[in-house]
Amino acid sequence: MTRDSIIVFVCEHGAAKSIIAAAYFNQLAKQMGVELKAVARGTNPEHELSQSTIRGLAKDGLVPTESAPRQLTLDDLRSAQQIVSFCELPIEYKSIRTDEQPPFPTTEQWDDVPPVSESYDKARDAIIERINVLVDKIRSSS
């Protein structure tokens, strides 16, 4: 995949919101013929995916994009077309822009999504609503 073909979804634990977002983004992008792939990452990953996320995605006919939460890396940021964060990115990710490195991708923060632990359905619906807007914006800019 090239830089232009990866979207990185980031949440603190890499176990719920980013997993849901990546799964739904990949489904919608495929349906719409958008040549992008989403991955899920965490700034402070848990050891395993949220069970409510796994159950919710299974009920929705989807599977997680990752088998376990994965740490966000600088390579993830450098290889992405866009970053969508459900949490504040750590300062080390924000402060490394230098002339020696390629510019970082566009970053959006979706910090108004309800916690998955309170309601998978509400979190999923809020994520899907934003993903639809994001995919439409990507399609119209290509």
Stockholm file with secondary structure:
# STOCKHOLM 1.0

chainA/1-142         MTRDSIIVFVCEHGAAKSIIAAAYFNQLAKQMGVELKAVARGTNPEHELSQSTIRGLAKDGLVPTESAPRQLTLDDLRSAQQIVSFCELPIEYKSIRTDEQPPFPTTEQWDDVPPVSESYDKARDAIIERINVLVDKIRSSS
#=GR chainA/1-142 SS CCGGGEEEEEESSSSSHHHHHHHHHHHHHHHHTCCCEEEEEESSCCSSCCHHHHHHHHHTTCCCSCSSCCBCCHHHHHHCSEEEESSCCCHHHHSCCCTTSCCCCEEEECTTSCCTTTCHHHHHHHHHHHHHHHHHHHHHHC
#=GC SS_cons         CCGGGEEEEEESSSSSHHHHHHHHHHHHHHHHTCCCEEEEEESSCCSSCCHHHHHHHHHTTCCCSCSSCCBCCHHHHHHCSEEEESSCCCHHHHSCCCTTSCCCCEEEECTTSCCTTTCHHHHHHHHHHHHHHHHHHHHHHC
//
